[in-house]
Amino acid sequence: MKCIALATMLAGSLALTACSSSNFLVYKDAKHFYVTSKSNALRQLLCDSGDLVKITKDATLTDALQKELYDSICASTKVKERVLAALETMTKEQRSSLKLAFQLNGYEVNTIANC
């Protein structure tokens, strides 16, 4: 009986790990988007407004990482996997700093599983 319970818990943990993702939602002005969204409204909210430039600077990310995030999130031919790859290279501290910078610039951020 203990073995079955242990196996079930292990399988559940593995399933949750497999579903983890760097994708997240951003909320501002009653609008919300996955950061990987190809929506023109997201591009206007984050990119055209200049908010993403301010956010990445406030997060004190390296110039290279700031550029990669901007280029991947604001690209006219956005590719979800490129955005996720850029986010997944970030350390836990960088992601925390990015989240705080979003909040300081009037956004709410919700990390979610991408399953």
C-alpha positions as CSV (number, residue, x, y, z in Angstrom):
1,M,0.0,0.0,0.0
2,K,2.8,2.4,0.9
3,C,4.5,1.6,-2.4
4,I,1.4,2.5,-4.4
5,A,1.0,5.8,-2.6
6,L,4.6,6.6,-3.1
7,A,4.5,5.8,-6.8
8,T,1.3,8.0,-7.2
9,M,3.0,10.9,-5.5
10,L,6.1,10.5,-7.6
11,A,4.1,10.4,-10.8
12,G,2.2,13.5,-9.8
13,S,5.4,15.4,-9.0
14,L,6.9,14.4,-12.4
15,A,3.7,15.6,-14.2
16,L,3.9,18.9,-12.4
17,T,7.5,19.3,-13.3
18,A,6.8,18.6,-16.9
19,C,4.2,21.3,-17.0
20,S,6.3,24.0,-15.5
21,S,7.1,27.0,-17.8
22,S,8.5,30.4,-17.9
23,N,5.4,31.8,-19.6
24,F,3.4,34.3,-17.5
25,L,0.5,36.6,-17.7
26,V,0.8,40.4,-17.5
27,Y,-2.1,42.6,-16.5
28,K,-2.5,46.4,-17.0
29,D,-5.4,48.7,-17.8
30,A,-7.9,45.9,-17.5
31,K,-6.0,43.9,-20.2
32,H,-4.2,40.7,-19.8
33,F,-1.9,38.7,-22.0
34,Y,0.5,35.8,-22.0
35,V,3.9,37.4,-22.6
36,T,4.3,34.9,-25.5
37,S,1.1,36.1,-27.1
38,K,1.2,37.3,-30.7
39,S,-1.5,39.9,-30.0
40,N,-1.2,43.4,-31.5
41,A,-2.7,44.7,-28.3
42,L,0.1,43.2,-26.3
43,R,2.7,44.7,-28.6
44,Q,1.0,48.1,-28.2
45,L,0.8,47.8,-24.4
46,L,4.4,46.6,-23.8
47,C,6.4,47.6,-26.9
48,D,4.9,50.6,-28.6
49,S,4.4,52.4,-25.2
50,G,8.1,51.9,-24.3
51,D,7.1,50.0,-21.2
52,L,9.2,46.9,-21.9
53,V,12.4,49.0,-22.3
54,K,11.7,50.7,-19.0
55,I,10.9,47.3,-17.3
56,T,14.0,45.6,-18.5
57,K,16.2,48.5,-17.4
58,D,14.5,48.7,-14.0
59,A,15.1,45.0,-13.6
60,T,18.8,45.7,-14.1
61,L,19.2,42.9,-16.6
62,T,22.3,42.8,-18.8
63,D,22.2,44.7,-22.0
64,A,22.3,41.5,-24.0
65,L,19.3,40.0,-22.0
66,Q,17.4,43.3,-22.3
67,K,17.8,43.2,-26.1
68,E,16.9,39.5,-26.4
69,L,13.7,40.0,-24.4
70,Y,12.7,43.1,-26.4
71,D,13.6,41.5,-29.7
72,S,11.7,38.2,-28.9
73,I,8.6,39.8,-27.2
74,C,8.2,42.7,-29.6
75,A,9.1,41.0,-32.9
76,S,6.5,41.5,-35.7
77,T,7.0,37.8,-36.5
78,K,7.0,36.7,-32.8
79,V,7.8,33.0,-32.1
80,K,6.6,31.7,-28.8
81,E,9.5,29.3,-28.4
82,R,12.0,32.2,-28.8
83,V,10.4,34.2,-26.0
84,L,10.3,31.1,-23.8
85,A,13.9,30.3,-24.5
86,A,15.0,33.8,-23.5
87,L,13.0,33.6,-20.3
88,E,14.3,30.1,-19.5
89,T,17.9,31.4,-19.6
90,M,17.2,33.8,-16.8
91,T,18.2,33.0,-13.2
92,K,15.6,32.9,-10.4
93,E,17.0,36.3,-9.2
94,Q,16.6,37.8,-12.7
95,R,13.0,36.5,-13.0
96,S,12.2,38.0,-9.6
97,S,13.8,41.3,-10.5
98,L,11.8,41.3,-13.8
99,K,8.6,40.6,-12.0
100,L,9.3,43.4,-9.5
101,A,10.1,45.8,-12.4
102,F,6.8,44.9,-14.1
103,Q,5.0,45.7,-10.8
104,L,6.9,49.0,-10.4
105,N,5.7,50.0,-13.9
106,G,2.0,49.4,-13.1
107,Y,1.6,45.8,-14.2
108,E,0.5,42.7,-12.3
109,V,2.3,39.5,-13.1
110,N,1.0,36.0,-12.6
111,T,3.3,33.0,-13.2
112,I,1.4,30.1,-14.6
113,A,1.9,26.6,-15.8
114,N,1.9,26.2,-19.6
115,C,0.1,22.9,-20.0
